[in-house]
Protein backbone atom coordinates (compact mmCIF):
# COMPACT_ATOMS: atom_id res chain seq x y z
CA UNK A 1 0.00 0.00 0.00
CA UNK A 2 1.39 3.36 -1.02
CA UNK A 3 0.58 6.02 1.52
CA UNK A 4 0.65 9.79 1.21
CA UNK A 5 2.80 10.20 4.30
CA UNK A 6 2.65 14.01 4.55
CA UNK A 7 -1.17 13.81 4.52
CA UNK A 8 -1.15 11.01 7.13
CA UNK A 9 1.18 13.15 9.29
CA UNK A 10 -1.17 16.14 8.97
CA UNK A 11 -4.06 13.90 10.07
CA UNK A 12 -1.94 12.71 13.02
CA UNK A 13 -1.24 16.31 14.05
CA UNK A 14 -4.96 17.10 13.83
CA UNK A 15 -5.84 14.04 15.97
CA UNK A 16 -3.14 14.96 18.48
CA UNK A 17 -4.43 18.53 18.77
CA UNK A 18 -8.03 17.35 19.11
CA UNK A 19 -7.24 14.71 21.75
CA UNK A 20 -4.30 16.39 23.53
CA UNK A 21 -4.53 20.12 22.83
CA UNK A 22 -1.53 22.34 23.36
CA UNK A 23 1.07 19.57 23.24
CA UNK A 24 4.20 20.64 21.35
CA UNK A 25 6.25 18.36 19.12
CA UNK A 26 8.68 16.44 21.31
CA UNK A 27 6.48 16.73 24.42
CA UNK A 28 4.87 13.76 26.13
CA UNK A 29 1.19 13.31 26.96
CA UNK A 30 -1.04 10.46 28.10
CA UNK A 31 -3.41 8.83 25.59
CA UNK A 32 -5.27 5.51 25.87
CA UNK A 33 -3.45 4.82 29.13
CA UNK A 34 -0.03 5.23 27.50
CA UNK A 35 2.56 7.96 27.75
CA UNK A 36 3.21 9.03 24.17
CA UNK A 37 5.47 11.58 22.50
CA UNK A 38 4.23 14.02 19.87
CA UNK A 39 6.36 12.92 16.94
CA UNK A 40 8.23 14.81 14.26
CA UNK A 41 7.52 13.76 10.66
CA UNK A 42 10.80 11.82 10.67
CA UNK A 43 9.77 9.91 13.81
CA UNK A 44 6.18 9.45 12.63
CA UNK A 45 6.97 7.88 9.26
CA UNK A 46 8.57 4.57 10.37
CA UNK A 47 6.05 4.15 13.21
CA UNK A 48 3.13 4.72 10.86
CA UNK A 49 4.48 2.30 8.25
CA UNK A 50 5.04 -0.34 10.94
CA UNK A 51 1.49 0.19 12.24
CA UNK A 52 0.03 -0.22 8.73
CA UNK A 53 2.02 -3.43 8.20
CA UNK A 54 0.87 -4.89 11.54
CA UNK A 55 -2.73 -3.79 10.89
CA UNK A 56 -2.78 -5.43 7.45
CA UNK A 57 -1.45 -8.71 8.87
CA UNK A 58 -4.00 -8.56 11.68
CA UNK A 59 -6.88 -7.89 9.26
CA UNK A 60 -5.75 -10.76 7.00
CA UNK A 61 -5.58 -13.12 9.98
CA UNK A 62 -9.05 -12.17 11.16
CA UNK A 63 -10.44 -12.55 7.64
CA UNK A 64 -8.94 -16.04 7.38
CA UNK A 65 -10.33 -16.96 10.80
CA UNK A 66 -6.89 -17.47 12.32
CA UNK A 67 -6.42 -17.32 16.06
CA UNK A 68 -4.95 -13.93 16.91
CA UNK A 69 -2.22 -13.96 19.52
CA UNK A 70 -2.70 -11.55 22.46
CA UNK A 71 0.84 -10.28 21.91
CA UNK A 72 -0.09 -9.15 18.39
CA UNK A 73 -3.13 -7.28 19.70
CA UNK A 74 -1.06 -5.67 22.46
CA UNK A 75 1.55 -4.55 19.91
CA UNK A 76 -1.14 -3.19 17.59
CA UNK A 77 -2.82 -1.30 20.44
CA UNK A 78 0.50 0.22 21.54
CA UNK A 79 1.30 1.36 18.00
CA UNK A 80 -2.20 2.79 17.62
CA UNK A 81 -1.82 4.78 20.85
CA UNK A 82 1.51 6.19 19.67
CA UNK A 83 -0.23 7.46 16.55
CA UNK A 84 -3.30 8.74 18.46
CA UNK A 85 -5.49 6.19 16.68
CA UNK A 86 -8.32 4.20 18.17
CA UNK A 87 -7.01 0.71 18.95
CA UNK A 88 -8.73 -2.39 17.57
CA UNK A 89 -11.26 -4.03 19.87
TIPA-309697 format. One record per atom (N, C-alpha, C): residue in one letter; x, y, z; residue number from 1. Coordinates in steps of 0.02 Angstrom, whole numbers, plus 32768, in hexadecimal, padded with zeros to 4 digits. Layout:
BEGIN
<atom><r>a</r><x>X</x><y>Y</y><z>Z</z><k>NUM</k></atom>
...
***
This chain:
BEGIN
<atom><r>x</r><x>802A</x><y>7FC5</y><z>8000</z><k>1</k></atom>
<atom><r>x</r><x>8000</x><y>8000</y><z>8000</z><k>1</k></atom>
<atom><r>x</r><x>802C</x><y>803E</y><z>8000</z><k>1</k></atom>
<atom><r>x</r><x>8020</x><y>8069</y><z>7FD0</z><k>2</k></atom>
<atom><r>x</r><x>8046</x><y>80A8</y><z>7FCD</z><k>2</k></atom>
<atom><r>x</r><x>801E</x><y>80DD</y><z>7FF3</z><k>2</k></atom>
<atom><r>x</r><x>803E</x><y>80FC</y><z>8022</z><k>3</k></atom>
<atom><r>x</r><x>801D</x><y>812D</y><z>804C</z><k>3</k></atom>
<atom><r>x</r><x>8037</x><y>8173</y><z>803B</z><k>3</k></atom>
<atom><r>x</r><x>800C</x><y>81A4</y><z>8042</z><k>4</k></atom>
<atom><r>x</r><x>8020</x><y>81E9</y><z>803C</z><k>4</k></atom>
<atom><r>x</r><x>8035</x><y>81FF</y><z>8083</z><k>4</k></atom>
<atom><r>x</r><x>8074</x><y>81F4</y><z>8093</z><k>5</k></atom>
<atom><r>x</r><x>808C</x><y>81FE</y><z>80D7</z><k>5</k></atom>
<atom><r>x</r><x>8084</x><y>8245</y><z>80F1</z><k>5</k></atom>
<atom><r>x</r><x>8091</x><y>8279</y><z>80C9</z><k>6</k></atom>
<atom><r>x</r><x>8084</x><y>82BC</y><z>80E3</z><k>6</k></atom>
<atom><r>x</r><x>803B</x><y>82C7</y><z>80F7</z><k>6</k></atom>
<atom><r>x</r><x>800C</x><y>82AD</y><z>80D0</z><k>7</k></atom>
<atom><r>x</r><x>7FC6</x><y>82B3</y><z>80E2</z><k>7</k></atom>
<atom><r>x</r><x>7FB6</x><y>828B</y><z>8122</z><k>7</k></atom>
<atom><r>x</r><x>7FD2</x><y>824F</y><z>8128</z><k>8</k></atom>
<atom><r>x</r><x>7FC7</x><y>8227</y><z>8164</z><k>8</k></atom>
<atom><r>x</r><x>7FE4</x><y>824B</y><z>81A2</z><k>8</k></atom>
<atom><r>x</r><x>801D</x><y>826D</y><z>8199</z><k>9</k></atom>
<atom><r>x</r><x>803B</x><y>8292</y><z>81D0</z><k>9</k></atom>
<atom><r>x</r><x>800F</x><y>82CD</y><z>81E4</z><k>9</k></atom>
<atom><r>x</r><x>7FF3</x><y>82F0</y><z>81B2</z><k>10</k></atom>
<atom><r>x</r><x>7FC5</x><y>8327</y><z>81C1</z><k>10</k></atom>
<atom><r>x</r><x>7F88</x><y>830E</y><z>81E7</z><k>10</k></atom>
<atom><r>x</r><x>7F6E</x><y>82D5</y><z>81D4</z><k>11</k></atom>
<atom><r>x</r><x>7F35</x><y>82B7</y><z>81F8</z><k>11</k></atom>
<atom><r>x</r><x>7F49</x><y>82A6</y><z>823F</z><k>11</k></atom>
<atom><r>x</r><x>7F85</x><y>828B</y><z>8248</z><k>12</k></atom>
<atom><r>x</r><x>7F9F</x><y>827B</y><z>828B</z><k>12</k></atom>
<atom><r>x</r><x>7FA3</x><y>82BB</y><z>82B5</z><k>12</k></atom>
<atom><r>x</r><x>7FBD</x><y>82F1</y><z>8299</z><k>13</k></atom>
<atom><r>x</r><x>7FC2</x><y>8330</y><z>82BE</z><k>13</k></atom>
<atom><r>x</r><x>7F7D</x><y>8349</y><z>82D1</z><k>13</k></atom>
<atom><r>x</r><x>7F4D</x><y>8342</y><z>82A5</z><k>14</k></atom>
<atom><r>x</r><x>7F08</x><y>8357</y><z>82B4</z><k>14</k></atom>
<atom><r>x</r><x>7EEA</x><y>832D</y><z>82EC</z><k>14</k></atom>
<atom><r>x</r><x>7EF5</x><y>82EA</y><z>82E9</z><k>15</k></atom>
<atom><r>x</r><x>7EDC</x><y>82BE</y><z>831E</z><k>15</k></atom>
<atom><r>x</r><x>7EFD</x><y>82D0</y><z>8361</z><k>15</k></atom>
<atom><r>x</r><x>7F3E</x><y>82DC</y><z>835F</z><k>16</k></atom>
<atom><r>x</r><x>7F63</x><y>82EC</y><z>839C</z><k>16</k></atom>
<atom><r>x</r><x>7F47</x><y>832C</y><z>83BA</z><k>16</k></atom>
<atom><r>x</r><x>7F3C</x><y>835F</y><z>8391</z><k>17</k></atom>
<atom><r>x</r><x>7F22</x><y>839F</y><z>83AB</z><k>17</k></atom>
<atom><r>x</r><x>7EDB</x><y>8397</y><z>83C6</z><k>17</k></atom>
<atom><r>x</r><x>7EB3</x><y>836F</y><z>83A5</z><k>18</k></atom>
<atom><r>x</r><x>7E6E</x><y>8364</y><z>83BB</z><k>18</k></atom>
<atom><r>x</r><x>7E6D</x><y>833E</y><z>83FE</z><k>18</k></atom>
<atom><r>x</r><x>7E96</x><y>830A</y><z>8404</z><k>19</k></atom>
<atom><r>x</r><x>7E96</x><y>82E0</y><z>8440</z><k>19</k></atom>
<atom><r>x</r><x>7EC1</x><y>82FB</y><z>8479</z><k>19</k></atom>
<atom><r>x</r><x>7EF9</x><y>831C</y><z>8467</z><k>20</k></atom>
<atom><r>x</r><x>7F29</x><y>8333</y><z>8499</z><k>20</k></atom>
<atom><r>x</r><x>7F3E</x><y>837B</y><z>8487</z><k>20</k></atom>
<atom><r>x</r><x>7F0F</x><y>83AA</y><z>848C</z><k>21</k></atom>
<atom><r>x</r><x>7F1D</x><y>83EE</y><z>8475</z><k>21</k></atom>
<atom><r>x</r><x>7F58</x><y>840F</y><z>849A</z><k>21</k></atom>
<atom><r>x</r><x>7F7D</x><y>8436</y><z>8473</z><k>22</k></atom>
<atom><r>x</r><x>7FB4</x><y>845D</y><z>8490</z><k>22</k></atom>
<atom><r>x</r><x>7FF5</x><y>8438</y><z>8499</z><k>22</k></atom>
<atom><r>x</r><x>7FF8</x><y>83F9</y><z>8484</z><k>23</k></atom>
<atom><r>x</r><x>8036</x><y>83D2</y><z>848A</z><k>23</k></atom>
<atom><r>x</r><x>8064</x><y>83E4</y><z>8450</z><k>23</k></atom>
<atom><r>x</r><x>80A1</x><y>83F7</y><z>845F</z><k>24</k></atom>
<atom><r>x</r><x>80D2</x><y>8408</y><z>842C</z><k>24</k></atom>
<atom><r>x</r><x>80F6</x><y>83C9</y><z>8413</z><k>24</k></atom>
<atom><r>x</r><x>8111</x><y>83CD</y><z>83D7</z><k>25</k></atom>
<atom><r>x</r><x>8138</x><y>8396</y><z>83BC</z><k>25</k></atom>
<atom><r>x</r><x>8173</x><y>838A</y><z>83EB</z><k>25</k></atom>
<atom><r>x</r><x>817D</x><y>834A</y><z>83FB</z><k>26</k></atom>
<atom><r>x</r><x>81B2</x><y>8336</y><z>8429</z><k>26</k></atom>
<atom><r>x</r><x>819A</x><y>832F</y><z>8471</z><k>26</k></atom>
<atom><r>x</r><x>8160</x><y>834B</y><z>8482</z><k>27</k></atom>
<atom><r>x</r><x>8144</x><y>8344</y><z>84C5</z><k>27</k></atom>
<atom><r>x</r><x>811F</x><y>8302</y><z>84CC</z><k>27</k></atom>
<atom><r>x</r><x>8117</x><y>82EE</y><z>850B</z><k>28</k></atom>
<atom><r>x</r><x>80F3</x><y>82B0</y><z>851A</z><k>28</k></atom>
<atom><r>x</r><x>80AF</x><y>82C0</y><z>8537</z><k>28</k></atom>
<atom><r>x</r><x>807F</x><y>8293</y><z>852A</z><k>29</k></atom>
<atom><r>x</r><x>803C</x><y>8299</y><z>8544</z><k>29</k></atom>
<atom><r>x</r><x>8020</x><y>8253</y><z>854C</z><k>29</k></atom>
<atom><r>x</r><x>7FEA</x><y>824C</y><z>8572</z><k>30</k></atom>
<atom><r>x</r><x>7FCC</x><y>820B</y><z>857D</z><k>30</k></atom>
<atom><r>x</r><x>7F8F</x><y>8203</y><z>8550</z><k>30</k></atom>
<atom><r>x</r><x>7F8D</x><y>81CB</y><z>852B</z><k>31</k></atom>
<atom><r>x</r><x>7F56</x><y>81BA</y><z>84FF</z><k>31</k></atom>
<atom><r>x</r><x>7F4A</x><y>816F</y><z>8503</z><k>31</k></atom>
<atom><r>x</r><x>7F0C</x><y>815A</y><z>850B</z><k>32</k></atom>
<atom><r>x</r><x>7EF9</x><y>8114</y><z>850E</z><k>32</k></atom>
<atom><r>x</r><x>7F22</x><y>80EE</y><z>8542</z><k>32</k></atom>
<atom><r>x</r><x>7F2E</x><y>8110</y><z>857A</z><k>33</k></atom>
<atom><r>x</r><x>7F53</x><y>80F1</y><z>85B1</z><k>33</k></atom>
<atom><r>x</r><x>7F9E</x><y>80EB</y><z>85A5</z><k>33</k></atom>
<atom><r>x</r><x>7FB7</x><y>810A</y><z>8570</z><k>34</k></atom>
<atom><r>x</r><x>7FFE</x><y>8105</y><z>855F</z><k>34</k></atom>
<atom><r>x</r><x>801D</x><y>814B</y><z>855D</z><k>34</k></atom>
<atom><r>x</r><x>805B</x><y>8150</y><z>8572</z><k>35</k></atom>
<atom><r>x</r><x>8080</x><y>818E</y><z>856C</z><k>35</k></atom>
<atom><r>x</r><x>809E</x><y>818F</y><z>8526</z><k>35</k></atom>
<atom><r>x</r><x>808A</x><y>81C0</y><z>84FE</z><k>36</k></atom>
<atom><r>x</r><x>80A1</x><y>81C3</y><z>84B9</z><k>36</k></atom>
<atom><r>x</r><x>80C2</x><y>8207</y><z>84AB</z><k>36</k></atom>
<atom><r>x</r><x>80ED</x><y>8207</y><z>847A</z><k>37</k></atom>
<atom><r>x</r><x>8111</x><y>8243</y><z>8465</z><k>37</k></atom>
<atom><r>x</r><x>80F2</x><y>825D</y><z>8425</z><k>37</k></atom>
<atom><r>x</r><x>80EA</x><y>829F</y><z>8420</z><k>38</k></atom>
<atom><r>x</r><x>80D4</x><y>82BD</y><z>83E1</z><k>38</k></atom>
<atom><r>x</r><x>810F</x><y>82BC</y><z>83B1</z><k>38</k></atom>
<atom><r>x</r><x>8107</x><y>8297</y><z>837C</z><k>39</k></atom>
<atom><r>x</r><x>813E</x><y>8286</y><z>834F</z><k>39</k></atom>
<atom><r>x</r><x>814B</x><y>82BB</y><z>8319</z><k>39</k></atom>
<atom><r>x</r><x>818A</x><y>82BF</y><z>8305</z><k>40</k></atom>
<atom><r>x</r><x>819B</x><y>82E4</y><z>82C9</z><k>40</k></atom>
<atom><r>x</r><x>8188</x><y>82BA</y><z>828D</z><k>40</k></atom>
<atom><r>x</r><x>8187</x><y>82D7</y><z>8251</z><k>41</k></atom>
<atom><r>x</r><x>8178</x><y>82B0</y><z>8215</z><k>41</k></atom>
<atom><r>x</r><x>81A9</x><y>8276</y><z>820D</z><k>41</k></atom>
<atom><r>x</r><x>81E9</x><y>8283</y><z>821C</z><k>42</k></atom>
<atom><r>x</r><x>821C</x><y>824F</y><z>8215</z><k>42</k></atom>
<atom><r>x</r><x>8211</x><y>8216</y><z>8246</z><k>42</k></atom>
<atom><r>x</r><x>81F7</x><y>8224</y><z>8281</z><k>43</k></atom>
<atom><r>x</r><x>81E8</x><y>81F0</y><z>82B2</z><k>43</k></atom>
<atom><r>x</r><x>81A7</x><y>81CD</y><z>82A2</z><k>43</k></atom>
<atom><r>x</r><x>8177</x><y>81F2</y><z>8288</z><k>44</k></atom>
<atom><r>x</r><x>8135</x><y>81D8</y><z>8278</z><k>44</k></atom>
<atom><r>x</r><x>8138</x><y>81A4</y><z>8240</z><k>44</k></atom>
<atom><r>x</r><x>815D</x><y>81B3</y><z>820C</z><k>45</k></atom>
<atom><r>x</r><x>815D</x><y>818A</y><z>81CF</z><k>45</k></atom>
<atom><r>x</r><x>816A</x><y>8140</y><z>81DC</z><k>45</k></atom>
<atom><r>x</r><x>81A2</x><y>812C</y><z>81FD</z><k>46</k></atom>
<atom><r>x</r><x>81AD</x><y>80E5</y><z>8206</z><k>46</k></atom>
<atom><r>x</r><x>8179</x><y>80C5</y><z>8235</z><k>46</k></atom>
<atom><r>x</r><x>8161</x><y>80EB</y><z>8267</z><k>47</k></atom>
<atom><r>x</r><x>812F</x><y>80D0</y><z>8295</z><k>47</k></atom>
<atom><r>x</r><x>80ED</x><y>80C4</y><z>8270</z><k>47</k></atom>
<atom><r>x</r><x>80DB</x><y>80F3</y><z>8245</z><k>48</k></atom>
<atom><r>x</r><x>809D</x><y>80EC</y><z>821F</z><k>48</k></atom>
<atom><r>x</r><x>80A1</x><y>80B1</y><z>81EF</z><k>48</k></atom>
<atom><r>x</r><x>80D8</x><y>80AA</y><z>81CC</z><k>49</k></atom>
<atom><r>x</r><x>80E0</x><y>8073</y><z>819C</z><k>49</k></atom>
<atom><r>x</r><x>80DF</x><y>8030</y><z>81C0</z><k>49</k></atom>
<atom><r>x</r><x>80FD</x><y>802D</y><z>81FC</z><k>50</k></atom>
<atom><r>x</r><x>80FC</x><y>7FEF</y><z>8223</z><k>50</k></atom>
<atom><r>x</r><x>80B4</x><y>7FE0</y><z>8239</z><k>50</k></atom>
<atom><r>x</r><x>8090</x><y>8013</y><z>824F</z><k>51</k></atom>
<atom><r>x</r><x>804B</x><y>800A</y><z>8264</z><k>51</k></atom>
<atom><r>x</r><x>8021</x><y>7FEE</y><z>822A</z><k>51</k></atom>
<atom><r>x</r><x>8028</x><y>800B</y><z>81EF</z><k>52</k></atom>
<atom><r>x</r><x>8002</x><y>7FF5</y><z>81B5</z><k>52</k></atom>
<atom><r>x</r><x>8012</x><y>7FAC</y><z>81A5</z><k>52</k></atom>
<atom><r>x</r><x>8051</x><y>7F9A</y><z>81A8</z><k>53</k></atom>
<atom><r>x</r><x>8065</x><y>7F54</y><z>819A</z><k>53</k></atom>
<atom><r>x</r><x>8046</x><y>7F24</y><z>81CD</z><k>53</k></atom>
<atom><r>x</r><x>8049</x><y>7F36</y><z>820D</z><k>54</k></atom>
<atom><r>x</r><x>802B</x><y>7F0C</y><z>8241</z><k>54</k></atom>
<atom><r>x</r><x>7FE0</x><y>7F08</y><z>8238</z><k>54</k></atom>
<atom><r>x</r><x>7FC0</x><y>7F41</y><z>822A</z><k>55</k></atom>
<atom><r>x</r><x>7F77</x><y>7F43</y><z>8221</z><k>55</k></atom>
<atom><r>x</r><x>7F62</x><y>7F16</y><z>81E6</z><k>55</k></atom>
<atom><r>x</r><x>7F86</x><y>7F19</y><z>81AF</z><k>56</k></atom>
<atom><r>x</r><x>7F75</x><y>7EF1</y><z>8174</z><k>56</k></atom>
<atom><r>x</r><x>7F7B</x><y>7EA6</y><z>8184</z><k>56</k></atom>
<atom><r>x</r><x>7FAF</x><y>7E93</y><z>81A8</z><k>57</k></atom>
<atom><r>x</r><x>7FB7</x><y>7E4C</y><z>81BC</z><k>57</k></atom>
<atom><r>x</r><x>7F7F</x><y>7E37</y><z>81EA</z><k>57</k></atom>
<atom><r>x</r><x>7F6E</x><y>7E62</y><z>8219</z><k>58</k></atom>
<atom><r>x</r><x>7F38</x><y>7E54</y><z>8248</z><k>58</k></atom>
<atom><r>x</r><x>7EF6</x><y>7E4A</y><z>8222</z><k>58</k></atom>
<atom><r>x</r><x>7EE6</x><y>7E79</y><z>81F5</z><k>59</k></atom>
<atom><r>x</r><x>7EA8</x><y>7E75</y><z>81CF</z><k>59</k></atom>
<atom><r>x</r><x>7EA6</x><y>7E36</y><z>81A5</z><k>59</k></atom>
<atom><r>x</r><x>7EDD</x><y>7E24</y><z>8186</z><k>60</k></atom>
<atom><r>x</r><x>7EE1</x><y>7DE6</y><z>815E</z><k>60</k></atom>
<atom><r>x</r><x>7ED4</x><y>7DA9</y><z>818A</z><k>60</k></atom>
<atom><r>x</r><x>7EF2</x><y>7DA8</y><z>81C5</z><k>61</k></atom>
<atom><r>x</r><x>7EE9</x><y>7D70</y><z>81F3</z><k>61</k></atom>
<atom><r>x</r><x>7EA1</x><y>7D69</y><z>8208</z><k>61</k></atom>
<atom><r>x</r><x>7E81</x><y>7DA1</y><z>8219</z><k>62</k></atom>
<atom><r>x</r><x>7E3B</x><y>7D9F</y><z>822E</z><k>62</k></atom>
<atom><r>x</r><x>7E0F</x><y>7D88</y><z>81F4</z><k>62</k></atom>
<atom><r>x</r><x>7E1E</x><y>7DA0</y><z>81B8</z><k>63</k></atom>
<atom><r>x</r><x>7DF6</x><y>7D8D</y><z>817E</z><k>63</k></atom>
<atom><r>x</r><x>7DFB</x><y>7D42</y><z>8171</z><k>63</k></atom>
<atom><r>x</r><x>7E37</x><y>7D26</y><z>817B</z><k>64</k></atom>
<atom><r>x</r><x>7E41</x><y>7CDE</y><z>8171</z><k>64</k></atom>
<atom><r>x</r><x>7E24</x><y>7CB5</y><z>81AA</z><k>64</k></atom>
<atom><r>x</r><x>7E15</x><y>7CD5</y><z>81E2</z><k>65</k></atom>
<atom><r>x</r><x>7DFB</x><y>7CB0</y><z>821C</z><k>65</k></atom>
<atom><r>x</r><x>7E33</x><y>7C95</y><z>8248</z><k>65</k></atom>
<atom><r>x</r><x>7E70</x><y>7CAD</y><z>823F</z><k>66</k></atom>
<atom><r>x</r><x>7EA7</x><y>7C97</y><z>8268</z><k>66</k></atom>
<atom><r>x</r><x>7E9D</x><y>7CAD</y><z>82B0</z><k>66</k></atom>
<atom><r>x</r><x>7EBD</x><y>7C89</y><z>82DD</z><k>67</k></atom>
<atom><r>x</r><x>7EBF</x><y>7C9E</y><z>8323</z><k>67</k></atom>
<atom><r>x</r><x>7EF1</x><y>7CD7</y><z>8328</z><k>67</k></atom>
<atom><r>x</r><x>7EDD</x><y>7D0E</y><z>8347</z><k>68</k></atom>
<atom><r>x</r><x>7F09</x><y>7D48</y><z>834D</z><k>68</k></atom>
<atom><r>x</r><x>7F28</x><y>7D46</y><z>8392</z><k>68</k></atom>
<atom><r>x</r><x>7F6A</x><y>7D47</y><z>8393</z><k>69</k></atom>
<atom><r>x</r><x>7F91</x><y>7D46</y><z>83D0</z><k>69</k></atom>
<atom><r>x</r><x>7F87</x><y>7D87</y><z>83F7</z><k>69</k></atom>
<atom><r>x</r><x>7F80</x><y>7D83</y><z>8439</z><k>70</k></atom>
<atom><r>x</r><x>7F79</x><y>7DBE</y><z>8463</z><k>70</k></atom>
<atom><r>x</r><x>7FB4</x><y>7DEE</y><z>845C</z><k>70</k></atom>
<atom><r>x</r><x>7FEF</x><y>7DD4</y><z>844F</z><k>71</k></atom>
<atom><r>x</r><x>802A</x><y>7DFE</y><z>8448</z><k>71</k></atom>
<atom><r>x</r><x>8023</x><y>7E2B</y><z>840A</z><k>71</k></atom>
<atom><r>x</r><x>8006</x><y>7E0F</y><z>83D4</z><k>72</k></atom>
<atom><r>x</r><x>7FFC</x><y>7E37</y><z>8397</z><k>72</k></atom>
<atom><r>x</r><x>7FCA</x><y>7E6F</y><z>83A5</z><k>72</k></atom>
<atom><r>x</r><x>7F94</x><y>7E60</y><z>83C8</z><k>73</k></atom>
<atom><r>x</r><x>7F64</x><y>7E94</y><z>83D9</z><k>73</k></atom>
<atom><r>x</r><x>7F82</x><y>7EC9</y><z>8406</z><k>73</k></atom>
<atom><r>x</r><x>7FAB</x><y>7EB4</y><z>8436</z><k>74</k></atom>
<atom><r>x</r><x>7FCB</x><y>7EE4</y><z>8463</z><k>74</k></atom>
<atom><r>x</r><x>7FF9</x><y>7F12</y><z>843A</z><k>74</k></atom>
<atom><r>x</r><x>8020</x><y>7EF6</y><z>840E</z><k>75</k></atom>
<atom><r>x</r><x>804D</x><y>7F1C</y><z>83E4</z><k>75</k></atom>
<atom><r>x</r><x>8026</x><y>7F4D</y><z>83B8</z><k>75</k></atom>
<atom><r>x</r><x>7FF0</x><y>7F36</y><z>839A</z><k>76</k></atom>
<atom><r>x</r><x>7FC7</x><y>7F61</y><z>836F</z><k>76</k></atom>
<atom><r>x</r><x>7FA8</x><y>7F9A</y><z>8398</z><k>76</k></atom>
<atom><r>x</r><x>7F90</x><y>7F8B</y><z>83D3</z><k>77</k></atom>
<atom><r>x</r><x>7F73</x><y>7FBF</y><z>83FE</z><k>77</k></atom>
<atom><r>x</r><x>7FA7</x><y>7FF3</y><z>8413</z><k>77</k></atom>
<atom><r>x</r><x>7FE4</x><y>7FDC</y><z>8423</z><k>78</k></atom>
<atom><r>x</r><x>8019</x><y>800B</y><z>8435</z><k>78</k></atom>
<atom><r>x</r><x>802B</x><y>8039</y><z>83FB</z><k>78</k></atom>
<atom><r>x</r><x>8031</x><y>801C</y><z>83BF</z><k>79</k></atom>
<atom><r>x</r><x>8041</x><y>8044</y><z>8384</z><k>79</k></atom>
<atom><r>x</r><x>8009</x><y>8075</y><z>8374</z><k>79</k></atom>
<atom><r>x</r><x>7FCB</x><y>805F</y><z>837C</z><k>80</k></atom>
<atom><r>x</r><x>7F92</x><y>808B</y><z>8371</z><k>80</k></atom>
<atom><r>x</r><x>7F94</x><y>80C6</y><z>83A1</z><k>80</k></atom>
<atom><r>x</r><x>7FA1</x><y>80B9</y><z>83E0</z><k>81</k></atom>
<atom><r>x</r><x>7FA5</x><y>80EF</y><z>8412</z><k>81</k></atom>
<atom><r>x</r><x>7FDB</x><y>8121</y><z>8400</z><k>81</k></atom>
<atom><r>x</r><x>8015</x><y>8109</y><z>83EA</z><k>82</k></atom>
<atom><r>x</r><x>804C</x><y>8136</y><z>83D7</z><k>82</k></atom>
<atom><r>x</r><x>8038</x><y>8164</y><z>839F</z><k>82</k></atom>
<atom><r>x</r><x>800A</x><y>814E</y><z>8375</z><k>83</k></atom>
<atom><r>x</r><x>7FF5</x><y>8175</y><z>833B</z><k>83</k></atom>
<atom><r>x</r><x>7FB2</x><y>8199</y><z>8348</z><k>83</k></atom>
<atom><r>x</r><x>7F9B</x><y>8196</y><z>8387</z><k>84</k></atom>
<atom><r>x</r><x>7F5B</x><y>81B5</y><z>839B</z><k>84</k></atom>
<atom><r>x</r><x>7F22</x><y>819A</y><z>8370</z><k>84</k></atom>
<atom><r>x</r><x>7F22</x><y>8158</y><z>8367</z><k>85</k></atom>
<atom><r>x</r><x>7EEE</x><y>8135</y><z>8342</z><k>85</k></atom>
<atom><r>x</r><x>7EC6</x><y>810B</y><z>8373</z><k>85</k></atom>
<atom><r>x</r><x>7E88</x><y>80FE</y><z>8364</z><k>86</k></atom>
<atom><r>x</r><x>7E60</x><y>80D2</y><z>838C</z><k>86</k></atom>
<atom><r>x</r><x>7E7A</x><y>808A</y><z>8383</z><k>86</k></atom>
<atom><r>x</r><x>7E89</x><y>8068</y><z>83B9</z><k>87</k></atom>
<atom><r>x</r><x>7EA2</x><y>8023</y><z>83B3</z><k>87</k></atom>
<atom><r>x</r><x>7E6B</x><y>7FF3</y><z>839E</z><k>87</k></atom>
<atom><r>x</r><x>7E7E</x><y>7FBB</y><z>8381</z><k>88</k></atom>
<atom><r>x</r><x>7E4C</x><y>7F88</y><z>836E</z><k>88</k></atom>
<atom><r>x</r><x>7E2D</x><y>7F6B</y><z>83AD</z><k>88</k></atom>
<atom><r>x</r><x>7DF1</x><y>7F54</y><z>83A8</z><k>89</k></atom>
<atom><r>x</r><x>7DCD</x><y>7F36</y><z>83E1</z><k>89</k></atom>
<atom><r>x</r><x>7DEA</x><y>7EF4</y><z>83F4</z><k>89</k></atom>
***
